[in-house]
Amino acid sequence: MIFLDSCFLISLISDKSSKHLDALELLNYVDNEHKVINSLVLSETLNGIHRCEKRKSLEEIYDILCETADIIYLKQKDYLEAIKLSKHYNNAINYSDFIILKTMQDKKINKIVSFDGGFDKIKGINRIY
């Protein structure tokens, strides 16, 4: 199982992104993996793509995301436990990334496709970029 970060997904869906070709290549590399995102990444991706891709509707972007990965919906406790993680790791990454990390820990996922180097600071996480 592998987690897909919003910066990767935005680059994948938006052909205006400077990393679009890299994202397409990465998607081929992880093609046989069970891909997941959480509802925070869903929201970040919808917002990020909608800002730069006016020609794609939110519904079209949502459909692409649903075809690309399974969505894990967050609960209130996930946000609180991400705060505990942030304390444990001395705020080494931003809060949104701690929410991703929490989802990854819950699902026993140690791989993430991301252009965000912050995940390199977390021991046991293998960032694919």
Backbone bond lengths (Angstrom), bond angles and torsions (degrees), N, CA, C in turn:
res aa  C-N    CA-C-N  psi(-1)  N-CA   C-N-CA  omega(-1)  CA-C   N-CA-C  phi
1 M - - - 1.442 - - 1.533 107.54 -
2 I 1.334 115.93 145.06 1.460 121.29 -178.11 1.531 109.66 -140.26
3 F 1.341 115.58 142.15 1.461 121.64 -179.70 1.521 108.85 -96.76
4 L 1.327 116.51 139.05 1.466 122.21 178.02 1.531 108.74 -108.18
5 D 1.327 116.25 125.22 1.462 121.99 -179.38 1.522 110.20 -86.46
6 S 1.329 115.90 157.04 1.467 120.93 -177.06 1.530 112.38 -63.47
7 C 1.340 118.78 -36.72 1.473 119.23 -179.33 1.530 110.50 -63.10
8 F 1.332 117.01 -35.41 1.466 121.20 175.45 1.528 109.86 -68.23
9 L 1.325 116.96 -47.34 1.470 120.74 -176.87 1.522 112.18 -63.64
10 I 1.316 116.85 -40.35 1.463 119.97 177.79 1.524 109.89 -61.82
11 S 1.326 116.60 -44.70 1.474 120.34 177.95 1.521 111.78 -64.73
12 L 1.308 116.52 -34.81 1.465 120.94 -179.91 1.526 111.19 -66.93
13 I 1.308 117.07 -45.38 1.464 121.27 -173.19 1.528 112.51 -83.42
14 S 1.319 116.96 -31.77 1.460 120.46 -177.64 1.523 111.02 -94.88
15 D 1.320 116.00 111.17 1.470 118.40 177.75 1.527 111.86 -72.77
16 K 1.336 117.38 -2.86 1.465 122.06 174.44 1.526 111.77 -83.29
17 S 1.321 117.05 -13.91 1.456 121.39 -177.94 1.522 111.16 -70.38
18 S 1.325 115.48 141.52 1.472 120.03 177.58 1.529 111.33 -67.49
19 K 1.315 117.73 -18.14 1.469 121.90 -179.98 1.532 112.39 -106.30
20 H 1.323 116.99 16.14 1.464 120.31 -177.11 1.536 112.18 -58.62
21 L 1.308 117.30 -47.40 1.467 120.17 -178.98 1.524 111.13 -65.79
22 D 1.335 117.06 -38.15 1.468 120.52 176.01 1.526 110.36 -61.85
23 A 1.332 116.39 -41.50 1.459 120.77 -179.59 1.531 111.20 -64.83
24 L 1.324 117.04 -40.66 1.467 120.09 177.66 1.522 110.71 -62.05
25 E 1.314 116.13 -41.35 1.468 121.03 179.26 1.532 110.49 -65.42
26 L 1.329 116.52 -42.15 1.466 120.51 178.17 1.522 111.58 -63.86
27 L 1.322 116.64 -39.50 1.461 119.31 178.82 1.523 110.56 -60.70
28 N 1.322 117.08 -41.34 1.464 120.30 175.98 1.521 111.17 -62.69
29 Y 1.330 116.81 -37.72 1.464 122.34 -179.01 1.534 111.65 -64.11
30 V 1.330 117.08 -35.92 1.471 121.29 -177.58 1.529 111.97 -104.91
31 D 1.314 116.58 18.65 1.462 121.82 -173.88 1.528 113.59 -54.64
32 N 1.321 118.25 -37.56 1.462 120.85 -175.94 1.527 113.50 -86.44
33 E 1.322 117.47 -0.57 1.464 122.24 -179.44 1.532 110.62 -83.47
34 H 1.331 115.71 150.16 1.468 121.27 170.64 1.525 106.30 -78.80
35 K 1.323 117.70 112.81 1.455 123.58 -173.05 1.527 110.77 -97.61
36 V 1.354 115.27 135.92 1.464 120.56 178.84 1.530 110.25 -134.86
37 I 1.329 114.13 154.77 1.458 123.36 169.42 1.516 106.57 -135.98
38 N 1.324 117.26 169.19 1.460 118.48 171.33 1.528 109.13 -112.92
39 S 1.319 115.91 175.77 1.461 119.45 -174.59 1.527 112.35 -66.86
40 L 1.319 118.12 -24.38 1.469 120.24 174.86 1.527 110.30 -67.32
41 V 1.317 116.87 -46.00 1.473 121.16 178.23 1.526 109.95 -63.93
42 L 1.310 116.99 -37.43 1.465 120.66 175.25 1.531 110.05 -56.09
43 S 1.317 116.57 -50.35 1.462 121.56 -179.31 1.528 111.87 -64.37
44 E 1.333 117.06 -46.24 1.466 120.65 179.03 1.525 111.35 -59.58
45 T 1.311 116.09 -40.52 1.463 120.86 -178.05 1.522 110.87 -70.12
46 L 1.319 116.95 -44.83 1.466 119.76 177.34 1.525 110.78 -58.75
47 N 1.321 116.91 -45.08 1.465 120.50 178.88 1.523 111.57 -65.18
48 G 1.313 116.97 -45.74 1.457 121.23 -177.11 1.514 113.64 -64.34
49 I 1.310 116.74 -42.10 1.465 120.02 -179.10 1.526 110.34 -74.24
50 H 1.303 116.57 -40.27 1.466 119.72 -177.63 1.531 111.44 -61.76
51 R 1.345 116.81 -31.33 1.473 120.64 177.97 1.526 111.68 -65.22
52 C 1.346 117.44 -38.77 1.466 119.45 -173.92 1.524 113.56 -106.09
53 E 1.310 118.18 -12.47 1.469 122.02 -176.59 1.522 110.31 -121.32
54 K 1.302 117.23 73.60 1.472 120.57 -178.47 1.531 112.39 -65.85
55 R 1.320 116.64 -19.31 1.468 118.90 -177.51 1.529 112.76 -80.80
56 K 1.342 117.17 -10.68 1.458 120.50 176.82 1.530 108.49 -105.73
57 S 1.326 115.87 133.33 1.464 119.88 178.36 1.530 109.43 -79.52
58 L 1.317 115.97 158.94 1.460 120.17 176.05 1.527 110.92 -58.29
59 E 1.320 115.71 -38.41 1.470 119.56 179.56 1.530 110.75 -63.06
60 E 1.317 116.99 -42.23 1.466 120.99 179.20 1.531 110.52 -64.01
61 I 1.322 117.00 -42.49 1.466 121.11 178.92 1.528 110.28 -65.05
62 Y 1.322 116.41 -43.58 1.463 121.11 178.08 1.533 110.80 -58.64
63 D 1.323 116.34 -44.81 1.466 120.53 179.25 1.530 111.27 -61.12
64 I 1.327 116.87 -41.99 1.467 120.95 177.95 1.526 110.20 -60.48
65 L 1.329 116.15 -44.92 1.463 120.37 -179.96 1.525 111.69 -62.65
66 C 1.334 116.64 -41.85 1.469 120.80 179.01 1.530 112.17 -64.96
67 E 1.327 116.67 -32.02 1.464 120.97 177.29 1.524 111.56 -76.05
68 T 1.325 116.37 -26.49 1.465 121.30 -175.21 1.521 112.45 -85.06
69 A 1.345 117.26 -37.34 1.466 120.19 -173.06 1.522 111.14 -150.60
70 D 1.332 114.91 157.08 1.458 120.86 171.13 1.527 107.89 -78.75
71 I 1.323 116.48 144.86 1.459 121.36 -177.95 1.528 109.35 -106.26
72 I 1.332 115.73 127.01 1.457 122.52 175.52 1.526 106.51 -100.57
73 Y 1.320 116.99 120.37 1.460 120.99 -177.75 1.529 110.04 -88.59
74 L 1.314 114.97 129.35 1.456 122.17 -175.99 1.519 111.84 -77.04
75 K 1.331 114.36 153.62 1.463 122.40 175.68 1.523 108.14 -116.56
76 Q 1.312 117.00 166.10 1.461 121.48 -178.40 1.529 111.29 -55.03
77 K 1.322 117.23 -41.07 1.462 120.43 -177.67 1.531 111.65 -62.98
78 D 1.320 117.45 -28.00 1.470 120.04 179.23 1.525 111.12 -63.16
79 Y 1.317 116.53 -39.09 1.467 120.85 -179.92 1.530 110.63 -67.65
80 L 1.322 116.13 -40.19 1.461 120.34 179.15 1.521 111.54 -68.78
81 E 1.312 117.17 -40.64 1.461 120.68 179.19 1.526 111.47 -69.72
82 A 1.323 117.69 -27.85 1.471 120.74 175.10 1.528 110.48 -66.58
83 I 1.330 116.71 -33.12 1.472 120.23 175.48 1.529 110.14 -64.19
84 K 1.341 116.59 -41.88 1.473 120.16 177.08 1.524 110.55 -61.75
85 L 1.326 116.39 -41.48 1.468 119.97 177.86 1.527 110.94 -61.59
86 S 1.325 116.03 -39.74 1.466 119.32 -178.78 1.528 110.61 -62.51
87 K 1.325 116.31 -37.28 1.466 120.16 177.24 1.527 110.36 -67.69
88 H 1.330 116.17 -42.41 1.469 121.05 -179.58 1.531 111.28 -60.46
89 Y 1.316 116.86 -38.86 1.471 121.87 -177.86 1.535 112.65 -98.96
90 N 1.338 116.83 17.89 1.470 121.94 177.65 1.526 112.80 50.36
91 N 1.328 116.09 42.84 1.465 122.05 178.06 1.528 113.11 52.34
92 A 1.318 116.49 39.72 1.472 121.77 -177.09 1.528 112.77 -64.61
93 I 1.325 116.98 -25.64 1.462 122.22 178.42 1.524 107.82 -132.31
94 N 1.328 116.97 173.83 1.471 118.07 -178.14 1.539 111.09 -77.35
95 Y 1.307 115.31 164.56 1.463 121.36 -174.72 1.531 112.34 -59.32
96 S 1.321 117.36 -41.19 1.472 119.64 178.78 1.524 110.79 -58.61
97 D 1.320 116.24 -38.66 1.463 119.89 179.37 1.534 111.38 -70.12
98 F 1.335 117.17 -30.76 1.466 119.24 174.31 1.530 110.62 -67.21
99 I 1.322 117.42 -33.86 1.465 119.61 175.51 1.533 109.52 -64.81
100 I 1.321 116.86 -41.07 1.466 120.53 175.11 1.526 109.62 -61.11
101 L 1.321 116.63 -47.38 1.460 121.01 180.00 1.526 110.96 -57.84
102 K 1.322 117.06 -40.94 1.470 121.56 178.24 1.529 110.57 -60.40
103 T 1.315 116.65 -45.41 1.470 120.27 177.32 1.520 110.50 -61.66
104 M 1.317 116.43 -43.55 1.461 120.16 -179.76 1.524 110.97 -62.14
105 Q 1.322 117.65 -42.72 1.467 120.61 178.62 1.525 110.92 -63.97
106 D 1.321 116.93 -43.77 1.471 120.50 -179.97 1.522 112.11 -59.86
107 K 1.318 116.35 -38.00 1.465 121.35 -176.85 1.532 112.76 -96.05
108 K 1.356 115.59 4.93 1.468 121.40 179.38 1.536 111.60 57.70
109 I 1.323 114.72 45.10 1.466 122.36 178.75 1.528 107.28 -102.78
110 N 1.325 116.84 130.07 1.463 118.92 178.37 1.530 112.74 -118.38
111 K 1.336 116.90 7.00 1.469 120.46 179.28 1.528 109.56 -121.84
112 I 1.344 114.48 139.09 1.460 120.47 177.59 1.524 108.49 -137.93
113 V 1.327 116.25 137.46 1.459 121.34 172.32 1.521 105.71 -94.44
114 S 1.333 115.70 115.56 1.457 120.01 -175.47 1.519 110.35 -159.27
115 F 1.321 115.56 146.14 1.460 121.09 171.79 1.527 110.09 -92.73
116 D 1.323 117.39 1.91 1.461 123.69 -178.63 1.527 109.62 -89.00
117 G 1.326 116.20 109.82 1.458 121.58 -178.45 1.519 114.00 -69.31
118 G 1.323 117.95 -10.11 1.456 120.50 178.89 1.517 112.94 -58.15
119 F 1.320 117.13 -31.96 1.466 120.32 -179.65 1.527 112.33 -65.99
120 D 1.326 117.19 -18.35 1.466 120.80 177.12 1.527 111.66 -66.90
121 K 1.319 117.84 -18.07 1.461 122.66 -179.44 1.527 112.25 -78.97
122 I 1.337 117.00 -10.77 1.459 121.56 -175.40 1.524 109.23 -101.68
123 K 1.331 115.01 113.03 1.463 121.08 179.74 1.526 110.43 -60.40
124 G 1.319 116.27 135.45 1.458 121.42 177.92 1.518 114.16 92.77
125 I 1.336 117.20 -5.96 1.460 121.09 178.10 1.522 108.32 -101.15
126 N 1.309 115.96 127.32 1.461 122.24 178.64 1.528 107.90 -104.31
127 R 1.347 115.41 105.93 1.472 119.60 -179.93 1.513 108.94 -87.59
128 I 1.319 115.13 129.19 1.460 122.31 176.89 1.510 107.66 -104.61
129 Y 1.346 116.92 122.47 1.457 121.92 -175.63 1.515 111.17 -147.55
